[in-house]
């Protein structure tokens, strides 16, 4: 059984085998930091992939809108000339 015994001015672990505590603070902090870093890196990679997909989608939508806007006046002009020609033939 381990007991904390005060020897001089320092606190030491005293037991039959004199083992240190199971989890040392420095390695535990290092492993925790590495784990949290990996999680953050994975989240950033996921965000980058989502951002790329969103940008691709928005570019496709913008191109579709531009094509529709360019096609609308042309279609309107064709309809206008079609009616103008029909009207001009019927009035003669």
Protein Blocks (a to p, Z undefined) as FASTA:
>chain_A
ZZdddehjbccdddfkopacfbafklmmmmmmmmmmmmmmmmmmmmmmmmmmmmmmmmmm
mmmmmmmmmmmmmmmmmmmmmmmmmmmmmmZZ
